[in-house]
Amino acid sequence: MSSKYCHESRATLIIRVFPTDLNNHRTLFGGKILADMDMTASITASRHARTKCVTASIDHVDFLHPVTEQDCISYESFIVLTGRSSMVIFVKAIAENLLTGDRRVAATSFLTFVGMKDDKTVPVPSIILETEEERELAEIAKARIENRKNNKLISKNIASIISTKPLKLRQNEE
Ligand SMILES: CC(C)(COP(=O)(O)OP(=O)(O)OC[C@H]1O[C@@H](n2cnc3c(N)ncnc32)[C@H](O)[C@@H]1OP(=O)(O)O)[C@@H](O)C(=O)NCCC(=O)NCCS
């Protein structure tokens, strides 16, 4: 499988914060930020693999600064690591106060996408890192691989012990 440069699959999404996206603290709803991170990263995954791609996991996300109605928020995604079928994609969410021009990192995350065809995982091209930022983030992503595998085992264990019955039925059992 051939290699591709990081810049070939970079993606950006810029959104003006609208009142409908705010929570009851009048800051941007966290779930909207997660959805837009996933959306942007999915474009990077598809551009890189040129096949169907699914989100396998979203790493830990810290919301570092509130985002308000005065802001626009831009999401930028790029691949930092590839495996056989997996792609680790870094996303940064940068908020910009449109009145002052002040810019701050609202959130960051690593998301893993997997290339698929006919319901099977398929190989994806490897990545050629180009910038110092990409190289540094690739090192961080590599260091997190074991952690990610452990998290999946924990999730599978949780799935094996929790009930899938609706709440009402469970209450009747007691
Ligand atoms: C993601 C999915 C395809 C993985 O299937 P699987 O049977 O566990 O596949 P495998 O164990 O063969 O792993 C395939 C690759 O995915 C990686 N992977 C699997 N689960 C992962 C996870 N939770 N986090 C990160 N990487 C993961 C593996 O490391 C492997 O990488 P490699 O090919 O580069 O070595 C499957 O769990 C799935 O379809 N999940 C639902 C996806 C979805 O609906 N997403 C939301 C909407 S897009």
The ligand as an SDF file (V2000), in Angstrom:
LIG
                    3D

 48 50  0  0  0  0  0  0  0  0999 V2000
  -14.3310   -0.2340   14.7040 C   0  0  0  0  0  0  0  0  0  0  0  0
  -14.5930   -1.6740   14.3260 C   0  0  0  0  0  0  0  0  0  0  0  0
  -14.6660   -1.7920   12.8040 C   0  0  0  0  0  0  0  0  0  0  0  0
  -13.4450   -2.5130   14.8450 C   0  0  0  0  0  0  0  0  0  0  0  0
  -13.7800   -3.8390   14.6090 O   0  0  0  0  0  0  0  0  0  0  0  0
  -12.8780   -5.0100   15.2410 P   0  0  0  0  0  0  0  0  0  0  0  0
  -13.5240   -6.2940   14.9140 O   0  0  0  0  0  0  0  0  0  0  0  0
  -12.5650   -4.6950   16.6540 O   0  0  0  0  0  0  0  0  0  0  0  0
  -11.6250   -4.8980   14.3320 O   0  0  0  0  0  0  0  0  0  0  0  0
  -10.1580   -5.3530   14.6460 P   0  0  0  0  0  0  0  0  0  0  0  0
   -9.9770   -5.8650   16.0400 O   0  0  0  0  0  0  0  0  0  0  0  0
   -9.7570   -6.2220   13.5080 O   0  0  0  0  0  0  0  0  0  0  0  0
   -9.3740   -3.9700   14.5430 O   0  0  0  0  0  0  0  0  0  0  0  0
   -9.2380   -3.3150   13.3150 C   0  0  0  0  0  0  0  0  0  0  0  0
   -8.3970   -2.0870   13.5610 C   0  0  0  0  0  0  0  0  0  0  0  0
   -9.1210   -1.1530   14.3470 O   0  0  0  0  0  0  0  0  0  0  0  0
   -8.3910   -0.8210   15.5130 C   0  0  0  0  0  0  0  0  0  0  0  0
   -9.3820   -0.6490   16.5720 N   0  0  0  0  0  0  0  0  0  0  0  0
  -10.4020   -1.4800   16.8680 C   0  0  0  0  0  0  0  0  0  0  0  0
  -11.1150   -0.9820   17.8900 N   0  0  0  0  0  0  0  0  0  0  0  0
  -10.5280    0.1860   18.2300 C   0  0  0  0  0  0  0  0  0  0  0  0
  -10.8140    1.1720   19.2160 C   0  0  0  0  0  0  0  0  0  0  0  0
  -11.8570    1.0680   20.0550 N   0  0  0  0  0  0  0  0  0  0  0  0
  -10.0130    2.2500   19.2830 N   0  0  0  0  0  0  0  0  0  0  0  0
   -8.9790    2.4010   18.4340 C   0  0  0  0  0  0  0  0  0  0  0  0
   -8.6540    1.4850   17.4670 N   0  0  0  0  0  0  0  0  0  0  0  0
   -9.4300    0.4070   17.3860 C   0  0  0  0  0  0  0  0  0  0  0  0
   -7.4750   -1.9880   15.7740 C   0  0  0  0  0  0  0  0  0  0  0  0
   -6.3410   -1.5910   16.5350 O   0  0  0  0  0  0  0  0  0  0  0  0
   -7.1070   -2.3780   14.3500 C   0  0  0  0  0  0  0  0  0  0  0  0
   -6.1150   -1.4880   13.8640 O   0  0  0  0  0  0  0  0  0  0  0  0
   -5.0460   -1.9420   12.7310 P   0  0  0  0  0  0  0  0  0  0  0  0
   -5.8060   -2.6170   11.6030 O   0  0  0  0  0  0  0  0  0  0  0  0
   -4.4250   -0.6750   12.2810 O   0  0  0  0  0  0  0  0  0  0  0  0
   -4.0930   -2.8640   13.4070 O   0  0  0  0  0  0  0  0  0  0  0  0
  -15.9430   -2.1890   14.9520 C   0  0  0  0  0  0  0  0  0  0  0  0
  -15.8010   -2.2160   16.3650 O   0  0  0  0  0  0  0  0  0  0  0  0
  -17.1310   -1.3360   14.5800 C   0  0  0  0  0  0  0  0  0  0  0  0
  -17.6730   -1.4540   13.4910 O   0  0  0  0  0  0  0  0  0  0  0  0
  -17.5730   -0.4630   15.4960 N   0  0  0  0  0  0  0  0  0  0  0  0
  -18.6830    0.4530   15.2190 C   0  0  0  0  0  0  0  0  0  0  0  0
  -18.2130    1.6910   14.4690 C   0  0  0  0  0  0  0  0  0  0  0  0
  -19.2640    2.7500   14.4390 C   0  0  0  0  0  0  0  0  0  0  0  0
  -20.4330    2.4570   14.2860 O   0  0  0  0  0  0  0  0  0  0  0  0
  -18.8640    4.0190   14.6260 N   0  0  0  0  0  0  0  0  0  0  0  0
  -19.7640    5.1300   14.7590 C   0  0  0  0  0  0  0  0  0  0  0  0
  -20.3370    5.6160   13.4700 C   0  0  0  0  0  0  0  0  0  0  0  0
  -19.1690    5.8360   12.1700 S   0  0  0  0  0  0  0  0  0  0  0  0
  1  2  1  0
  2  3  1  0
  2  4  1  0
  2 36  1  0
  4  5  1  0
  5  6  1  0
  6  7  2  0
  6  8  1  0
  6  9  1  0
  9 10  1  0
 10 11  2  0
 10 12  1  0
 10 13  1  0
 13 14  1  0
 14 15  1  0
 15 16  1  0
 15 30  1  0
 16 17  1  0
 17 18  1  0
 17 28  1  0
 18 19  1  0
 18 27  1  0
 19 20  2  0
 20 21  1  0
 21 22  1  0
 21 27  2  0
 22 23  1  0
 22 24  2  0
 24 25  1  0
 25 26  2  0
 26 27  1  0
 28 29  1  0
 28 30  1  0
 30 31  1  0
 31 32  1  0
 32 33  2  0
 32 34  1  0
 32 35  1  0
 36 37  1  0
 36 38  1  0
 38 39  2  0
 38 40  1  0
 40 41  1  0
 41 42  1  0
 42 43  1  0
 43 44  2  0
 43 45  1  0
 45 46  1  0
 46 47  1  0
 47 48  1  0
M  END
$$$$
